[in-house]
Amino acid sequence: MLKSKRLNIRSLSKADHQFMLELLNSKGWIDNIGDRQVKTTIQTEKYISEILKKDSLQYLVIEKLDTSIPIGILSFMKRDQIEYPDFGFALLPSYHRQGYALEASSSYLHHLFSNHSKLTVAANCNKENTRSIQLLEKIGFTFNDILVKDKELLNLYLLQKENLIH
């Protein structure tokens, strides 16, 4: 588990099904990540089980330190179409614009780079997702390329340890 000033960051578990059901069906997730068609507790439990089985995929739950309430996730995965491991984040809508995504992302990436100094990390997002782009750039990610995924154009950003800002 990682701790920052206001947050705990821990591995996803099967017990997170209610939180994940809410997050997967939030407007931000559906608009920016995609509708996973996970609408019930049973589907959510299966979705989490699939994530936990994959060595190439890690979901970390962001919790408020003072309450242990889950507010979002960080993801780190290897995608076939991207050379470098892909980093992502998502928060429940009521926790947007409070600095939580920046705090959690920075804490995790600093931890990651302290253990893997030669690593390059990728992040991709829809070019209309200006808030995520601003956060990525604030952390130190730089635009690298445009990807085509499921007929959608995505901006690809890269980060190396020496560019990690926040």
N, C-alpha and C positions, 0 to 999 in steps of 0.2 A: 504494500500500500504506500502511496505517495501522499504527502501532506503539503499544502501551501498555506498561505495566510488565512484563507477562508474555506478551503476545500480539502476533502479526502478524495483520492483517486484510487479506485480498487477494481479488481477484475469483476467482470459480469458473472452473475450466478443465476441459477434457475429460479431463485427466490425473487428475482427482479422482473418477473413477468408482468405485473400490473403497471409498473413504471414504463416498461418497454412497450406495452400495448398503447399507452397514452402517447409516448414519444413517436412511435411508428405511424400514428394516425394524426399527428399534429400537422397543421397547415405547412409549417416550415419544412418538415421532413418530406411530405408529399410533393411540395412544389420544387424543392431543391435536391432531394435525393431520389425520390420516386416512391410510388405507392407499392408496397410489398404485399398487398392483399392479405394482411394479417389483421383480422377483425375480431377474433375471439381469444379467450384465455388459452384454450387448447392450441390454437394456431401459434400464439405467442410462445408458449412453452416449447413447441416443436421448433420454432424459429431460433430460440435461444439454444436449444440442444444442438442444432446444426452448426451454429457459430462455435460452440464449445468443442465440437469434434474436430474443427479445422485448425491445423497447426499454422497455417498461413494467414490466419485471421485472429485479431485480438480486439475485443471490445472492453473498454474500461469505463466504469460508472463514475460520474462526477457527483459527489455528495456535498451538501453544505456541512461544514465542520461542526457547527453548533447544534445541528438537529439530526444529522445523518440522513436527511431527506435527499433522494436521488433527483438531480436536476438536469442531467444530460449525460452524454457519452463522448468518449474519444474512440477513434478506431485506428488501427494500424494493420495493414494487410498487404500481401503481395498480389497484384493483379497481373493477369497475363499480358495485357496490352501496354503496361508501363514497366520500364526497366527497373525503377526503384520502388521500394515499399511506399505505399500510399497512406497518408495521414488524413484523418477527417474528424469533424466534431459536429455535434448537434445538441441543442438545449431545448427544454420545454419552453413554450412561448412566454410564460410568466417570469422567466429568468433571463430573457434577452436584455441587452443594453445595460448590463450591470457589471460588466468586466469579467464575468465568470468564464466565458469561453477563452478569453485572452489569458487569464490566470491559469486555468487548467492546461491549456495548450502549451504555454511557456514552461510550466513546471514539468510536464511530461517530456517535452522535447529536450529540455536541459538535462533531465535524467537520462534520456535515451542517448544523447550525444556524449554524456560523461562515460558511458559504457561502450560506445561505438564511435570513436572520433572520426573515422574515415567514411562514415555513412553519408549517403545523400538520401533525402526524404522528398517524396513527391506529394502534391496535393492537387486535386482537380475540382473545378466547380463550374457551374453554368456562368457564362459571361454576364448575365443579368443579375447575378447574386453579388451585388456590390458590397454588402456588409461583410460577407465572408472573404471577398477579395481584399477589402481593407484590413481585416484582421490578419490574413495571411501575410500581407505586405508589412504590417506592423511588427510581426514576429521575425521577418527577414526573408520570407519566400520571395522569389523573383519569377516573373513570367518566363516560360520556356518555350511553349508550343501550344498548338490547338489539337485536341484529340477529337475523333469522331467515335461516339459510343451510342449504339442503338439509334443512329441517324440524328443524334444531337451533338452539337459542337460544345466542347468543354475546354476551358482554359487549363493548361497544365503549368503548375508552379513547382519550383525546386528549392530546396534548402540544404545548405551544408553548414557544418558547425561554425565556421568562421563568419557566417552571415547571420547567425542567430542573435537577434537584437534584444528582445524583451526578457 
